[in-house]
Amino acid sequence: MQGSEDVLSESAGPPEAAGSVDVTGTVRVFGPASLSNLGPGFDAIGLCITGIGDVVEARLDAAPGVRIEAIEGDGGVLPTDPACNTAAVAAQTVLDALRVEQGLVLRICKQMPNGSGIGSSAASAVAGAWAANVALGRPLDKEDLVQAVLSGEQIASGARHGDNVLPALFGGLVLVSASDPSRYRRIRLPKALPIALVLPEVRVFTKAARDMLPAQVPLRDAVHNAGELAFLVDAFHCGDWETVGRCIMQDRLVEPVRATLVPCYDAVRAAAMDAGALGCALTGSGPALFALAETAAAAEQIVEAMVDACGRTGFAARGIVTSVDPDGVRVV
């Protein structure tokens, strides 16, 4: 296994729900949302969060392959063709790896918006892979599913990016090699980290946001980002949330470009900082922004200010107070 885990970790959290398979033979799996980039860590770092994600239900079928029975909550925009669906591709990769003759029937329940910046496709991919594994009796560990979830993510984004799927799979903070996402390191955080998250009703898709990035950047800006990312990782490891907050606002390469796709960006970030946030940044391609808080109560005030700022600039928004999910994908 090329991945590894930091030995300084918080408790692993509650176990998965007892009784993986119900009386109908159906397993129900939750794939959590995730934050990625985290300021200077473009394609290299992601964080699993609580309270929002997608659900995939799976049951074994005599016919080989994967079939999608239904998709709920997507407004009819996601493909039901298994070859074009992130959850189905991830599940099929598990079946292929195990060389089983049985197939799977999936029902996908989307509980987070597509193109939001919080890993919607990744949540479905990890839920599909884990649901397939559980339905088959759990022959594989999570570490064995890395290639499957990367294959699912590739369907949505066009590349095997690991900064959302690996946090959603494992939980906690994950560092990943952008050139080889099978190289990763898991870091469990030493204490709670309250997060205010706002989802403006602005659609930004990963591929379009990636295509607008410059092919070359000034050396001084690359050096700046490298230094800030080093401080960011160390601060996460130490639980120094003030430094984390400062670092997530220091990206000079990606966020300044992508912020132009989010009309409420400046207003939301200013509102978060005025309300006492430790730092505020885009997650992924946006349009979602997250802010770090000292306490859950402070996060409530910050998220309210962020939602209000969206409204003042003419955009409806959903606000969520969340925290780090240490467990990742699981049966529910």
Contacts in CASP RR format, 6 or more apart in sequence:
PFRMAT RR
TARGET T0000
AUTHOR 0000-0000-0000
METHOD contacts of the structure
MODEL  1
MQGSEDVLSESAGPPEAAGSVDVTGTVRVFGPASLSNLGPGFDAIGLCIT
GIGDVVEARLDAAPGVRIEAIEGDGGVLPTDPACNTAAVAAQTVLDALRV
EQGLVLRICKQMPNGSGIGSSAASAVAGAWAANVALGRPLDKEDLVQAVL
SGEQIASGARHGDNVLPALFGGLVLVSASDPSRYRRIRLPKALPIALVLP
EVRVFTKAARDMLPAQVPLRDAVHNAGELAFLVDAFHCGDWETVGRCIMQ
DRLVEPVRATLVPCYDAVRAAAMDAGALGCALTGSGPALFALAETAAAAE
QIVEAMVDACGRTGFAARGIVTSVDPDGVRVV
1 143 0 8 1.000
2 180 0 8 1.000
2 182 0 8 1.000
2 183 0 8 1.000
2 184 0 8 1.000
3 143 0 8 1.000
3 182 0 8 1.000
3 183 0 8 1.000
3 184 0 8 1.000
3 185 0 8 1.000
3 186 0 8 1.000
4 184 0 8 1.000
4 185 0 8 1.000
4 186 0 8 1.000
5 185 0 8 1.000
5 186 0 8 1.000
5 187 0 8 1.000
5 188 0 8 1.000
6 185 0 8 1.000
6 186 0 8 1.000
6 187 0 8 1.000
6 188 0 8 1.000
6 237 0 8 1.000
8 188 0 8 1.000
8 190 0 8 1.000
8 237 0 8 1.000
9 187 0 8 1.000
9 188 0 8 1.000
9 326 0 8 1.000
10 188 0 8 1.000
10 189 0 8 1.000
10 190 0 8 1.000
10 191 0 8 1.000
10 326 0 8 1.000
11 326 0 8 1.000
12 326 0 8 1.000
12 327 0 8 1.000
13 326 0 8 1.000
13 327 0 8 1.000
14 327 0 8 1.000
16 330 0 8 1.000
16 331 0 8 1.000
17 330 0 8 1.000
17 331 0 8 1.000
17 332 0 8 1.000
19 331 0 8 1.000
20 27 0 8 1.000
20 134 0 8 1.000
20 137 0 8 1.000
20 138 0 8 1.000
20 331 0 8 1.000
21 27 0 8 1.000
21 134 0 8 1.000
21 135 0 8 1.000
22 28 0 8 1.000
24 59 0 8 1.000
25 59 0 8 1.000
25 60 0 8 1.000
25 135 0 8 1.000
26 57 0 8 1.000
26 58 0 8 1.000
26 59 0 8 1.000
27 57 0 8 1.000
27 58 0 8 1.000
27 59 0 8 1.000
27 131 0 8 1.000
27 134 0 8 1.000
27 135 0 8 1.000
27 331 0 8 1.000
28 55 0 8 1.000
28 56 0 8 1.000
28 57 0 8 1.000
28 131 0 8 1.000
28 331 0 8 1.000
28 332 0 8 1.000
29 55 0 8 1.000
29 56 0 8 1.000
29 57 0 8 1.000
29 58 0 8 1.000
29 127 0 8 1.000
29 128 0 8 1.000
29 130 0 8 1.000
29 131 0 8 1.000
29 134 0 8 1.000
29 329 0 8 1.000
29 330 0 8 1.000
29 331 0 8 1.000
29 332 0 8 1.000
30 53 0 8 1.000
30 54 0 8 1.000
30 55 0 8 1.000
30 127 0 8 1.000
30 329 0 8 1.000
30 330 0 8 1.000
30 331 0 8 1.000
30 332 0 8 1.000
31 53 0 8 1.000
31 54 0 8 1.000
31 55 0 8 1.000
31 56 0 8 1.000
31 123 0 8 1.000
31 124 0 8 1.000
31 126 0 8 1.000
31 127 0 8 1.000
31 130 0 8 1.000
31 168 0 8 1.000
31 328 0 8 1.000
31 329 0 8 1.000
31 330 0 8 1.000
32 48 0 8 1.000
32 49 0 8 1.000
32 50 0 8 1.000
32 51 0 8 1.000
32 52 0 8 1.000
32 53 0 8 1.000
32 123 0 8 1.000
32 168 0 8 1.000
32 171 0 8 1.000
32 325 0 8 1.000
32 328 0 8 1.000
32 329 0 8 1.000
33 48 0 8 1.000
33 49 0 8 1.000
33 51 0 8 1.000
33 52 0 8 1.000
33 53 0 8 1.000
33 112 0 8 1.000
33 118 0 8 1.000
33 119 0 8 1.000
33 120 0 8 1.000
33 123 0 8 1.000
33 168 0 8 1.000
34 46 0 8 1.000
34 47 0 8 1.000
34 48 0 8 1.000
34 49 0 8 1.000
34 118 0 8 1.000
34 119 0 8 1.000
34 122 0 8 1.000
34 123 0 8 1.000
34 163 0 8 1.000
34 164 0 8 1.000
34 167 0 8 1.000
34 168 0 8 1.000
35 46 0 8 1.000
35 47 0 8 1.000
35 49 0 8 1.000
35 118 0 8 1.000
35 167 0 8 1.000
35 195 0 8 1.000
35 197 0 8 1.000
35 283 0 8 1.000
35 284 0 8 1.000
35 290 0 8 1.000
36 43 0 8 1.000
36 45 0 8 1.000
36 46 0 8 1.000
36 47 0 8 1.000
36 117 0 8 1.000
36 119 0 8 1.000
36 163 0 8 1.000
36 164 0 8 1.000
36 167 0 8 1.000
36 283 0 8 1.000
36 284 0 8 1.000
37 43 0 8 1.000
37 45 0 8 1.000
37 46 0 8 1.000
37 163 0 8 1.000
37 251 0 8 1.000
37 254 0 8 1.000
37 255 0 8 1.000
37 281 0 8 1.000
37 282 0 8 1.000
37 283 0 8 1.000
37 284 0 8 1.000
38 45 0 8 1.000
38 46 0 8 1.000
38 47 0 8 1.000
38 232 0 8 1.000
38 248 0 8 1.000
38 281 0 8 1.000
38 283 0 8 1.000
39 228 0 8 1.000
39 232 0 8 1.000
39 247 0 8 1.000
39 248 0 8 1.000
39 249 0 8 1.000
39 250 0 8 1.000
39 251 0 8 1.000
39 254 0 8 1.000
39 255 0 8 1.000
39 281 0 8 1.000
39 282 0 8 1.000
40 224 0 8 1.000
40 225 0 8 1.000
40 226 0 8 1.000
40 227 0 8 1.000
40 228 0 8 1.000
40 229 0 8 1.000
40 232 0 8 1.000
40 247 0 8 1.000
40 248 0 8 1.000
40 250 0 8 1.000
40 251 0 8 1.000
40 252 0 8 1.000
40 253 0 8 1.000
41 225 0 8 1.000
41 229 0 8 1.000
41 232 0 8 1.000
41 251 0 8 1.000
42 178 0 8 1.000
42 225 0 8 1.000
42 251 0 8 1.000
42 253 0 8 1.000
42 254 0 8 1.000
43 161 0 8 1.000
43 162 0 8 1.000
43 163 0 8 1.000
43 176 0 8 1.000
43 178 0 8 1.000
44 163 0 8 1.000
44 175 0 8 1.000
44 176 0 8 1.000
44 177 0 8 1.000
44 178 0 8 1.000
44 229 0 8 1.000
45 163 0 8 1.000
45 173 0 8 1.000
45 174 0 8 1.000
45 175 0 8 1.000
45 176 0 8 1.000
45 229 0 8 1.000
45 232 0 8 1.000
45 233 0 8 1.000
46 163 0 8 1.000
46 164 0 8 1.000
46 166 0 8 1.000
46 167 0 8 1.000
46 173 0 8 1.000
46 174 0 8 1.000
46 175 0 8 1.000
46 176 0 8 1.000
47 167 0 8 1.000
47 172 0 8 1.000
47 173 0 8 1.000
47 174 0 8 1.000
47 324 0 8 1.000
48 167 0 8 1.000
48 168 0 8 1.000
48 170 0 8 1.000
48 171 0 8 1.000
48 172 0 8 1.000
48 173 0 8 1.000
48 174 0 8 1.000
48 324 0 8 1.000
48 325 0 8 1.000
48 326 0 8 1.000
48 327 0 8 1.000
48 328 0 8 1.000
49 118 0 8 1.000
49 195 0 8 1.000
49 197 0 8 1.000
49 322 0 8 1.000
49 323 0 8 1.000
49 324 0 8 1.000
49 325 0 8 1.000
50 322 0 8 1.000
50 323 0 8 1.000
50 324 0 8 1.000
50 325 0 8 1.000
51 320 0 8 1.000
51 322 0 8 1.000
51 325 0 8 1.000
52 111 0 8 1.000
52 112 0 8 1.000
52 118 0 8 1.000
52 197 0 8 1.000
52 320 0 8 1.000
52 322 0 8 1.000
53 111 0 8 1.000
53 112 0 8 1.000
53 123 0 8 1.000
54 87 0 8 1.000
54 108 0 8 1.000
54 109 0 8 1.000
54 110 0 8 1.000
54 111 0 8 1.000
54 112 0 8 1.000
54 120 0 8 1.000
54 123 0 8 1.000
54 124 0 8 1.000
54 127 0 8 1.000
55 108 0 8 1.000
55 109 0 8 1.000
55 111 0 8 1.000
55 127 0 8 1.000
55 332 0 8 1.000
56 87 0 8 1.000
56 91 0 8 1.000
56 106 0 8 1.000
56 107 0 8 1.000
56 108 0 8 1.000
56 109 0 8 1.000
56 124 0 8 1.000
56 127 0 8 1.000
56 128 0 8 1.000
56 131 0 8 1.000
57 106 0 8 1.000
57 107 0 8 1.000
57 108 0 8 1.000
57 109 0 8 1.000
57 131 0 8 1.000
58 91 0 8 1.000
58 104 0 8 1.000
58 105 0 8 1.000
58 106 0 8 1.000
58 107 0 8 1.000
58 128 0 8 1.000
58 131 0 8 1.000
58 132 0 8 1.000
58 134 0 8 1.000
58 135 0 8 1.000
59 104 0 8 1.000
59 105 0 8 1.000
59 135 0 8 1.000
60 102 0 8 1.000
60 103 0 8 1.000
60 104 0 8 1.000
60 105 0 8 1.000
60 135 0 8 1.000
60 136 0 8 1.000
61 67 0 8 1.000
61 102 0 8 1.000
61 103 0 8 1.000
61 104 0 8 1.000
61 105 0 8 1.000
62 102 0 8 1.000
62 103 0 8 1.000
63 103 0 8 1.000
64 95 0 8 1.000
64 101 0 8 1.000
64 102 0 8 1.000
64 103 0 8 1.000
65 82 0 8 1.000
65 92 0 8 1.000
65 95 0 8 1.000
65 103 0 8 1.000
65 104 0 8 1.000
66 82 0 8 1.000
66 88 0 8 1.000
66 91 0 8 1.000
66 92 0 8 1.000
66 95 0 8 1.000
66 103 0 8 1.000
66 104 0 8 1.000
66 105 0 8 1.000
66 106 0 8 1.000
66 132 0 8 1.000
67 82 0 8 1.000
67 103 0 8 1.000
67 104 0 8 1.000
67 105 0 8 1.000
67 106 0 8 1.000
68 80 0 8 1.000
68 81 0 8 1.000
68 82 0 8 1.000
68 85 0 8 1.000
68 87 0 8 1.000
68 88 0 8 1.000
68 105 0 8 1.000
68 106 0 8 1.000
68 107 0 8 1.000
68 108 0 8 1.000
69 105 0 8 1.000
69 106 0 8 1.000
69 107 0 8 1.000
70 107 0 8 1.000
70 108 0 8 1.000
71 78 0 8 1.000
71 80 0 8 1.000
71 85 0 8 1.000
71 107 0 8 1.000
71 108 0 8 1.000
71 110 0 8 1.000
72 107 0 8 1.000
72 108 0 8 1.000
72 109 0 8 1.000
72 110 0 8 1.000
73 109 0 8 1.000
73 110 0 8 1.000
73 111 0 8 1.000
74 108 0 8 1.000
74 110 0 8 1.000
74 114 0 8 1.000
77 114 0 8 1.000
78 85 0 8 1.000
78 108 0 8 1.000
78 110 0 8 1.000
78 114 0 8 1.000
79 85 0 8 1.000
82 88 0 8 1.000
82 89 0 8 1.000
82 92 0 8 1.000
83 89 0 8 1.000
84 155 0 8 1.000
85 108 0 8 1.000
85 124 0 8 1.000
85 155 0 8 1.000
86 121 0 8 1.000
86 122 0 8 1.000
86 124 0 8 1.000
86 125 0 8 1.000
86 152 0 8 1.000
86 153 0 8 1.000
86 155 0 8 1.000
86 156 0 8 1.000
87 106 0 8 1.000
87 108 0 8 1.000
87 124 0 8 1.000
87 125 0 8 1.000
87 127 0 8 1.000
87 128 0 8 1.000
87 131 0 8 1.000
87 152 0 8 1.000
88 106 0 8 1.000
88 128 0 8 1.000
89 125 0 8 1.000
89 151 0 8 1.000
89 152 0 8 1.000
89 154 0 8 1.000
89 155 0 8 1.000
90 124 0 8 1.000
90 125 0 8 1.000
90 126 0 8 1.000
90 128 0 8 1.000
90 129 0 8 1.000
90 132 0 8 1.000
90 145 0 8 1.000
90 148 0 8 1.000
90 149 0 8 1.000
90 151 0 8 1.000
90 152 0 8 1.000
91 104 0 8 1.000
91 106 0 8 1.000
91 128 0 8 1.000
91 129 0 8 1.000
91 131 0 8 1.000
91 132 0 8 1.000
91 148 0 8 1.000
92 132 0 8 1.000
93 129 0 8 1.000
93 147 0 8 1.000
93 148 0 8 1.000
93 151 0 8 1.000
93 152 0 8 1.000
94 129 0 8 1.000
94 132 0 8 1.000
94 133 0 8 1.000
94 136 0 8 1.000
94 140 0 8 1.000
94 145 0 8 1.000
94 148 0 8 1.000
95 102 0 8 1.000
95 103 0 8 1.000
95 104 0 8 1.000
95 132 0 8 1.000
95 136 0 8 1.000
97 140 0 8 1.000
97 144 0 8 1.000
97 147 0 8 1.000
97 148 0 8 1.000
98 136 0 8 1.000
98 139 0 8 1.000
98 140 0 8 1.000
100 136 0 8 1.000
102 136 0 8 1.000
104 131 0 8 1.000
104 132 0 8 1.000
104 135 0 8 1.000
106 128 0 8 1.000
106 131 0 8 1.000
108 124 0 8 1.000
110 120 0 8 1.000
110 124 0 8 1.000
112 118 0 8 1.000
112 119 0 8 1.000
112 120 0 8 1.000
112 123 0 8 1.000
113 120 0 8 1.000
113 199 0 8 1.000
114 120 0 8 1.000
114 121 0 8 1.000
114 203 0 8 1.000
115 203 0 8 1.000
115 204 0 8 1.000
115 205 0 8 1.000
115 206 0 8 1.000
115 285 0 8 1.000
115 286 0 8 1.000
116 199 0 8 1.000
116 204 0 8 1.000
116 286 0 8 1.000
116 287 0 8 1.000
116 288 0 8 1.000
117 204 0 8 1.000
117 206 0 8 1.000
117 282 0 8 1.000
117 283 0 8 1.000
117 284 0 8 1.000
117 285 0 8 1.000
117 286 0 8 1.000
117 287 0 8 1.000
117 288 0 8 1.000
118 197 0 8 1.000
118 199 0 8 1.000
118 283 0 8 1.000
118 284 0 8 1.000
118 288 0 8 1.000
119 164 0 8 1.000
119 168 0 8 1.000
119 284 0 8 1.000
121 152 0 8 1.000
121 153 0 8 1.000
121 155 0 8 1.000
121 156 0 8 1.000
121 157 0 8 1.000
121 164 0 8 1.000
121 206 0 8 1.000
122 149 0 8 1.000
122 153 0 8 1.000
122 156 0 8 1.000
122 162 0 8 1.000
122 164 0 8 1.000
122 165 0 8 1.000
122 168 0 8 1.000
123 168 0 8 1.000
125 148 0 8 1.000
125 149 0 8 1.000
125 151 0 8 1.000
125 152 0 8 1.000
125 153 0 8 1.000
125 155 0 8 1.000
125 156 0 8 1.000
125 165 0 8 1.000
125 168 0 8 1.000
126 145 0 8 1.000
126 149 0 8 1.000
126 165 0 8 1.000
126 168 0 8 1.000
126 169 0 8 1.000
126 328 0 8 1.000
126 329 0 8 1.000
127 329 0 8 1.000
129 145 0 8 1.000
129 148 0 8 1.000
129 149 0 8 1.000
129 152 0 8 1.000
129 169 0 8 1.000
129 329 0 8 1.000
130 142 0 8 1.000
130 145 0 8 1.000
130 169 0 8 1.000
130 329 0 8 1.000
130 330 0 8 1.000
130 331 0 8 1.000
133 139 0 8 1.000
133 140 0 8 1.000
133 145 0 8 1.000
134 331 0 8 1.000
142 169 0 8 1.000
142 170 0 8 1.000
142 329 0 8 1.000
145 169 0 8 1.000
146 166 0 8 1.000
146 169 0 8 1.000
146 181 0 8 1.000
146 182 0 8 1.000
146 184 0 8 1.000
147 182 0 8 1.000
149 165 0 8 1.000
149 166 0 8 1.000
149 168 0 8 1.000
149 169 0 8 1.000
150 160 0 8 1.000
150 161 0 8 1.000
150 162 0 8 1.000
150 165 0 8 1.000
150 181 0 8 1.000
150 182 0 8 1.000
151 160 0 8 1.000
152 165 0 8 1.000
153 160 0 8 1.000
153 161 0 8 1.000
153 162 0 8 1.000
153 164 0 8 1.000
153 165 0 8 1.000
154 160 0 8 1.000
156 206 0 8 1.000
157 206 0 8 1.000
157 207 0 8 1.000
157 210 0 8 1.000
158 207 0 8 1.000
160 181 0 8 1.000
161 178 0 8 1.000
161 181 0 8 1.000
162 174 0 8 1.000
162 176 0 8 1.000
162 181 0 8 1.000
162 184 0 8 1.000
163 174 0 8 1.000
163 176 0 8 1.000
163 178 0 8 1.000
163 284 0 8 1.000
164 284 0 8 1.000
166 174 0 8 1.000
166 176 0 8 1.000
166 181 0 8 1.000
166 184 0 8 1.000
167 173 0 8 1.000
167 174 0 8 1.000
167 328 0 8 1.000
168 328 0 8 1.000
168 329 0 8 1.000
169 328 0 8 1.000
169 329 0 8 1.000
170 186 0 8 1.000
170 328 0 8 1.000
171 186 0 8 1.000
171 324 0 8 1.000
171 325 0 8 1.000
171 326 0 8 1.000
171 327 0 8 1.000
171 328 0 8 1.000
172 186 0 8 1.000
172 187 0 8 1.000
172 188 0 8 1.000
172 189 0 8 1.000
172 324 0 8 1.000
172 325 0 8 1.000
172 326 0 8 1.000
172 328 0 8 1.000
173 186 0 8 1.000
173 187 0 8 1.000
173 188 0 8 1.000
173 189 0 8 1.000
173 236 0 8 1.000
173 324 0 8 1.000
174 184 0 8 1.000
174 185 0 8 1.000
174 186 0 8 1.000
174 187 0 8 1.000
175 184 0 8 1.000
175 185 0 8 1.000
175 187 0 8 1.000
175 233 0 8 1.000
176 183 0 8 1.000
176 184 0 8 1.000
177 183 0 8 1.000
177 184 0 8 1.000
187 233 0 8 1.000
187 236 0 8 1.000
187 237 0 8 1.000
188 326 0 8 1.000
189 236 0 8 1.000
189 239 0 8 1.000
189 324 0 8 1.000
189 326 0 8 1.000
190 237 0 8 1.000
190 238 0 8 1.000
190 239 0 8 1.000
191 239 0 8 1.000
192 323 0 8 1.000
192 324 0 8 1.000
193 239 0 8 1.000
193 241 0 8 1.000
193 244 0 8 1.000
193 292 0 8 1.000
193 323 0 8 1.000
193 324 0 8 1.000
194 292 0 8 1.000
194 293 0 8 1.000
194 294 0 8 1.000
194 295 0 8 1.000
194 296 0 8 1.000
194 298 0 8 1.000
194 299 0 8 1.000
194 321 0 8 1.000
194 323 0 8 1.000
195 290 0 8 1.000
195 291 0 8 1.000
195 292 0 8 1.000
195 293 0 8 1.000
195 299 0 8 1.000
195 321 0 8 1.000
195 322 0 8 1.000
195 323 0 8 1.000
195 324 0 8 1.000
196 272 0 8 1.000
196 277 0 8 1.000
196 290 0 8 1.000
196 291 0 8 1.000
196 292 0 8 1.000
196 293 0 8 1.000
196 299 0 8 1.000
196 300 0 8 1.000
196 302 0 8 1.000
196 303 0 8 1.000
196 306 0 8 1.000
196 319 0 8 1.000
196 320 0 8 1.000
196 321 0 8 1.000
197 283 0 8 1.000
197 288 0 8 1.000
197 289 0 8 1.000
197 290 0 8 1.000
197 291 0 8 1.000
197 303 0 8 1.000
197 319 0 8 1.000
197 320 0 8 1.000
197 321 0 8 1.000
197 322 0 8 1.000
198 268 0 8 1.000
198 288 0 8 1.000
198 289 0 8 1.000
198 290 0 8 1.000
198 303 0 8 1.000
198 306 0 8 1.000
198 307 0 8 1.000
198 310 0 8 1.000
198 317 0 8 1.000
198 318 0 8 1.000
198 319 0 8 1.000
198 320 0 8 1.000
199 287 0 8 1.000
199 288 0 8 1.000
199 317 0 8 1.000
199 318 0 8 1.000
199 319 0 8 1.000
199 320 0 8 1.000
200 262 0 8 1.000
200 264 0 8 1.000
200 268 0 8 1.000
200 287 0 8 1.000
200 288 0 8 1.000
200 289 0 8 1.000
200 310 0 8 1.000
200 315 0 8 1.000
200 316 0 8 1.000
200 317 0 8 1.000
201 315 0 8 1.000
201 316 0 8 1.000
201 317 0 8 1.000
202 261 0 8 1.000
202 262 0 8 1.000
202 263 0 8 1.000
202 264 0 8 1.000
202 287 0 8 1.000
202 315 0 8 1.000
203 287 0 8 1.000
204 258 0 8 1.000
204 261 0 8 1.000
204 262 0 8 1.000
204 285 0 8 1.000
204 286 0 8 1.000
204 287 0 8 1.000
205 285 0 8 1.000
206 284 0 8 1.000
206 285 0 8 1.000
209 258 0 8 1.000
209 261 0 8 1.000
209 284 0 8 1.000
209 285 0 8 1.000
209 286 0 8 1.000
210 285 0 8 1.000
212 257 0 8 1.000
212 258 0 8 1.000
212 261 0 8 1.000
213 253 0 8 1.000
213 254 0 8 1.000
213 257 0 8 1.000
213 258 0 8 1.000
214 257 0 8 1.000
217 252 0 8 1.000
217 253 0 8 1.000
221 252 0 8 1.000
221 253 0 8 1.000
222 253 0 8 1.000
224 250 0 8 1.000
224 252 0 8 1.000
225 250 0 8 1.000
225 251 0 8 1.000
225 252 0 8 1.000
225 253 0 8 1.000
228 247 0 8 1.000
228 250 0 8 1.000
228 251 0 8 1.000
229 247 0 8 1.000
231 243 0 8 1.000
231 247 0 8 1.000
232 243 0 8 1.000
232 244 0 8 1.000
232 247 0 8 1.000
232 248 0 8 1.000
234 240 0 8 1.000
234 243 0 8 1.000
235 241 0 8 1.000
235 243 0 8 1.000
235 244 0 8 1.000
235 245 0 8 1.000
235 247 0 8 1.000
236 244 0 8 1.000
241 278 0 8 1.000
241 292 0 8 1.000
241 294 0 8 1.000
242 278 0 8 1.000
244 278 0 8 1.000
244 292 0 8 1.000
245 277 0 8 1.000
245 278 0 8 1.000
245 279 0 8 1.000
245 292 0 8 1.000
246 278 0 8 1.000
246 279 0 8 1.000
248 279 0 8 1.000
248 280 0 8 1.000
248 281 0 8 1.000
248 292 0 8 1.000
249 279 0 8 1.000
249 280 0 8 1.000
249 281 0 8 1.000
251 281 0 8 1.000
255 281 0 8 1.000
255 282 0 8 1.000
258 282 0 8 1.000
258 284 0 8 1.000
258 285 0 8 1.000
258 286 0 8 1.000
259 265 0 8 1.000
259 266 0 8 1.000
259 282 0 8 1.000
261 285 0 8 1.000
261 286 0 8 1.000
261 287 0 8 1.000
262 282 0 8 1.000
262 286 0 8 1.000
262 287 0 8 1.000
262 289 0 8 1.000
263 313 0 8 1.000
263 315 0 8 1.000
264 287 0 8 1.000
264 309 0 8 1.000
264 310 0 8 1.000
264 311 0 8 1.000
264 313 0 8 1.000
264 314 0 8 1.000
264 315 0 8 1.000
264 317 0 8 1.000
265 282 0 8 1.000
265 287 0 8 1.000
265 289 0 8 1.000
267 309 0 8 1.000
267 310 0 8 1.000
267 312 0 8 1.000
267 313 0 8 1.000
268 280 0 8 1.000
268 289 0 8 1.000
268 306 0 8 1.000
268 309 0 8 1.000
268 310 0 8 1.000
269 280 0 8 1.000
269 281 0 8 1.000
269 289 0 8 1.000
270 309 0 8 1.000
271 305 0 8 1.000
271 306 0 8 1.000
271 308 0 8 1.000
271 309 0 8 1.000
272 279 0 8 1.000
272 280 0 8 1.000
272 289 0 8 1.000
272 291 0 8 1.000
272 302 0 8 1.000
272 305 0 8 1.000
272 306 0 8 1.000
272 309 0 8 1.000
273 279 0 8 1.000
273 280 0 8 1.000
273 291 0 8 1.000
274 305 0 8 1.000
275 298 0 8 1.000
275 301 0 8 1.000
275 302 0 8 1.000
275 304 0 8 1.000
275 305 0 8 1.000
275 306 0 8 1.000
276 293 0 8 1.000
276 298 0 8 1.000
276 301 0 8 1.000
276 302 0 8 1.000
277 291 0 8 1.000
277 292 0 8 1.000
277 293 0 8 1.000
277 302 0 8 1.000
278 291 0 8 1.000
278 292 0 8 1.000
278 293 0 8 1.000
278 294 0 8 1.000
279 291 0 8 1.000
279 292 0 8 1.000
280 289 0 8 1.000
280 290 0 8 1.000
280 291 0 8 1.000
280 292 0 8 1.000
280 306 0 8 1.000
281 289 0 8 1.000
281 290 0 8 1.000
282 288 0 8 1.000
282 289 0 8 1.000
283 289 0 8 1.000
283 290 0 8 1.000
289 306 0 8 1.000
291 299 0 8 1.000
291 302 0 8 1.000
291 303 0 8 1.000
291 306 0 8 1.000
293 299 0 8 1.000
293 302 0 8 1.000
296 321 0 8 1.000
296 323 0 8 1.000
299 321 0 8 1.000
300 321 0 8 1.000
303 319 0 8 1.000
303 320 0 8 1.000
303 321 0 8 1.000
306 317 0 8 1.000
306 319 0 8 1.000
307 317 0 8 1.000
307 318 0 8 1.000
307 319 0 8 1.000
310 316 0 8 1.000
310 317 0 8 1.000
311 317 0 8 1.000
END
